[in-house]
Amino acid sequence: MEHQFYSLLLREIRQETPDCVSLEFEVPVSLCDVFAYRAGQYLTLRAEIDGEEVRRSYSLCSAPYEGRWRVAVKEVPGGRFSTFVNRRLPKGFASGEVRLDVMPPQGDFVFDVDEQSEGFYVFFAAGSGITPVIAMLKEGLYRESKSRFVLFYGNRTSEHIIFREELAGLKNCYSDRFSLYYVMSAEHPGSELFYGRINKEKCRVFFSTLINPEEVDDFYLCGPLGMIEEVEAVLEEFSVPSGKWHKELFTVEGAAASAKQSSTVEQRAVARALIEVIIDDEIFRFEWDGTEDNIVDAGLANQIDMPYSCKGGVCSTCKAKVLEGEVHMRMNYALEEDQVEGGYVLSCQCVPLSEKVVLSFDD
Ligand SMILES: Cc1cc2nc3c(=O)[nH]c(=O)nc-3n(C[C@H](O)[C@H](O)[C@H](O)COP(=O)(O)OP(=O)(O)OC[C@H]3O[C@@H](n4cnc5c(N)ncnc54)[C@H](O)[C@@H]3O)c2cc1C
């Protein structure tokens, strides 16, 4: 049951930096297949916080080969879930005491291992964006023994570098195949090139002096929208085909309202529709009458356990395939072009444009 929550015991809560903790889950043997994952995927966690259900997604920072399930949560000032995890979950508890609801791994921002490959992969991360990236690096370095990896990792200061020791360990272990460059915005690292944020100017220098983008098989970007846009702009300048770079965003502030207001297609949304959804092999039907904002909310209002997490078009927990009918998707920061062409949508961003819509969450 891919879309249901399982109550998992926490094995450990570890303070990674002053504002980031990592949580390791205990996955019973009977659930190991359900929770099998690819490096880069995320878990959706659910908790009741002050009487309200809150769900958020967190990338696995463990690698599949380690046989562990660990996520890292960086505290966002004023953020509901991240503050709950960082401040309210008891650290150093006796194992077996704390449980959280966890949905099995999801997401398409993944590193596909090919053990015979002699690949060259370049990663850009900032802040908590390191979580899926370190999983990919660990898995890749361990399983692709002939491939090379480069990481550019942006943070405010060295104190904020998440997984600093683990990254140093990878550097020691794989010194001939792994290059690591820290970029710091609020602490001078002794070199102008690595002082500031990862931006276009720095990327141009990286691509002219440290790596040759023509030799790179794949780029992986994870961090704030600003960093991703700057790196993408330079990848375009250097004529890197878009199929060679992969990205994941954690949040897009303020995008929802503008996307809704500016859309003219939105006005074609039908007033009434029959919505059919297939979730874990079960079919559910409900009426769309325009009172809810989107198909996920309409399903929830009809007591259907719709899969979702961010409700902001950023994660892909609500990804579904349109099997019949037409919908309008307001925003999409998660699906790649070929997925959209293949009929996939983020249902939390969809309103129906036809009188019948069939969506499969299982495809
Ligand atoms: C696929 C995916 C994977 C993710 N993986 C991780 C991960 O590994 N580690 C991790 O720490 N987070 C990760 N996130 C982000 C995480 O899901 C939450 O969005 C984040 O923890 C904030 O949730 P919150 O409830 O604390 O804040 P909210 O209460 O949702 O937000 C409070 C305020 O902070 C802003 N905000 C929300 N998120 C961020 C952010 N990340 N940075 C800056 N401002 C923000 C909001 O716009 C809002 O104004 C991931 C998100 C996605 C979609």
The ligand as an SDF file (V2000), in Angstrom:
LIG
                    3D

 53 58  0  0  0  0  0  0  0  0999 V2000
   10.2560   16.6990   -1.9720 C   0  0  0  0  0  0  0  0  0  0  0  0
   10.6340   17.5090   -0.7570 C   0  0  0  0  0  0  0  0  0  0  0  0
   11.6830   17.0940    0.0390 C   0  0  0  0  0  0  0  0  0  0  0  0
   12.0400   17.8520    1.1610 C   0  0  0  0  0  0  0  0  0  0  0  0
   13.0940   17.4330    1.9180 N   0  0  0  0  0  0  0  0  0  0  0  0
   13.4830   18.1640    2.9920 C   0  0  0  0  0  0  0  0  0  0  0  0
   14.5940   17.7550    3.7810 C   0  0  0  0  0  0  0  0  0  0  0  0
   15.2230   16.7450    3.5100 O   0  0  0  0  0  0  0  0  0  0  0  0
   14.9170   18.5190    4.8700 N   0  0  0  0  0  0  0  0  0  0  0  0
   14.2210   19.6550    5.1950 C   0  0  0  0  0  0  0  0  0  0  0  0
   14.5620   20.2910    6.2030 O   0  0  0  0  0  0  0  0  0  0  0  0
   13.1620   20.0680    4.4500 N   0  0  0  0  0  0  0  0  0  0  0  0
   12.7670   19.3440    3.3790 C   0  0  0  0  0  0  0  0  0  0  0  0
   11.6790   19.7310    2.6520 N   0  0  0  0  0  0  0  0  0  0  0  0
   10.8980   20.8830    3.1070 C   0  0  0  0  0  0  0  0  0  0  0  0
    9.8630   20.3920    4.1230 C   0  0  0  0  0  0  0  0  0  0  0  0
    8.9140   19.5360    3.5060 O   0  0  0  0  0  0  0  0  0  0  0  0
    9.0610   21.5530    4.7430 C   0  0  0  0  0  0  0  0  0  0  0  0
    8.5420   22.3660    3.7320 O   0  0  0  0  0  0  0  0  0  0  0  0
    9.9100   22.3940    5.6740 C   0  0  0  0  0  0  0  0  0  0  0  0
   10.4180   21.6020    6.7370 O   0  0  0  0  0  0  0  0  0  0  0  0
    9.0700   23.5360    6.2700 C   0  0  0  0  0  0  0  0  0  0  0  0
    7.9390   22.9910    6.8760 O   0  0  0  0  0  0  0  0  0  0  0  0
    7.3040   23.6940    8.1550 P   0  0  0  0  0  0  0  0  0  0  0  0
    6.0210   23.0220    8.4590 O   0  0  0  0  0  0  0  0  0  0  0  0
    8.3170   23.7580    9.2420 O   0  0  0  0  0  0  0  0  0  0  0  0
    7.0860   25.1840    7.6550 O   0  0  0  0  0  0  0  0  0  0  0  0
    5.6850   25.8190    7.2070 P   0  0  0  0  0  0  0  0  0  0  0  0
    4.8560   25.9980    8.4260 O   0  0  0  0  0  0  0  0  0  0  0  0
    5.1430   25.0160    6.0850 O   0  0  0  0  0  0  0  0  0  0  0  0
    6.1890   27.2010    6.6040 O   0  0  0  0  0  0  0  0  0  0  0  0
    6.5010   28.3480    7.4060 C   0  0  0  0  0  0  0  0  0  0  0  0
    7.0990   29.4520    6.5370 C   0  0  0  0  0  0  0  0  0  0  0  0
    8.4150   29.1010    6.0820 O   0  0  0  0  0  0  0  0  0  0  0  0
    8.4840   29.0860    4.6400 C   0  0  0  0  0  0  0  0  0  0  0  0
    9.2570   27.8940    4.2710 N   0  0  0  0  0  0  0  0  0  0  0  0
    8.7660   26.6440    4.1710 C   0  0  0  0  0  0  0  0  0  0  0  0
    9.7530   25.7880    3.8710 N   0  0  0  0  0  0  0  0  0  0  0  0
   10.8780   26.5050    3.7920 C   0  0  0  0  0  0  0  0  0  0  0  0
   12.2330   26.1560    3.5130 C   0  0  0  0  0  0  0  0  0  0  0  0
   12.6240   24.8850    3.2710 N   0  0  0  0  0  0  0  0  0  0  0  0
   13.1540   27.1710    3.5280 N   0  0  0  0  0  0  0  0  0  0  0  0
   12.7740   28.4510    3.7730 C   0  0  0  0  0  0  0  0  0  0  0  0
   11.4940   28.8270    4.0360 N   0  0  0  0  0  0  0  0  0  0  0  0
   10.5690   27.8650    4.0360 C   0  0  0  0  0  0  0  0  0  0  0  0
    7.0690   29.0170    4.1700 C   0  0  0  0  0  0  0  0  0  0  0  0
    6.8960   29.6150    2.9080 O   0  0  0  0  0  0  0  0  0  0  0  0
    6.3070   29.7480    5.2760 C   0  0  0  0  0  0  0  0  0  0  0  0
    6.3650   31.1180    5.0450 O   0  0  0  0  0  0  0  0  0  0  0  0
   11.3210   19.0150    1.5040 C   0  0  0  0  0  0  0  0  0  0  0  0
   10.2450   19.4040    0.7040 C   0  0  0  0  0  0  0  0  0  0  0  0
    9.9210   18.6810   -0.4110 C   0  0  0  0  0  0  0  0  0  0  0  0
    8.7670   19.1500   -1.2500 C   0  0  0  0  0  0  0  0  0  0  0  0
  1  2  1  0
  2  3  1  0
  2 52  2  0
  3  4  2  0
  4  5  1  0
  4 50  1  0
  5  6  2  0
  6  7  1  0
  6 13  1  0
  7  8  2  0
  7  9  1  0
  9 10  1  0
 10 11  2  0
 10 12  1  0
 12 13  2  0
 13 14  1  0
 14 15  1  0
 14 50  1  0
 15 16  1  0
 16 17  1  0
 16 18  1  0
 18 19  1  0
 18 20  1  0
 20 21  1  0
 20 22  1  0
 22 23  1  0
 23 24  1  0
 24 25  2  0
 24 26  1  0
 24 27  1  0
 27 28  1  0
 28 29  2  0
 28 30  1  0
 28 31  1  0
 31 32  1  0
 32 33  1  0
 33 34  1  0
 33 48  1  0
 34 35  1  0
 35 36  1  0
 35 46  1  0
 36 37  1  0
 36 45  1  0
 37 38  2  0
 38 39  1  0
 39 40  1  0
 39 45  2  0
 40 41  1  0
 40 42  2  0
 42 43  1  0
 43 44  2  0
 44 45  1  0
 46 47  1  0
 46 48  1  0
 48 49  1  0
 50 51  2  0
 51 52  1  0
 52 53  1  0
M  END
$$$$
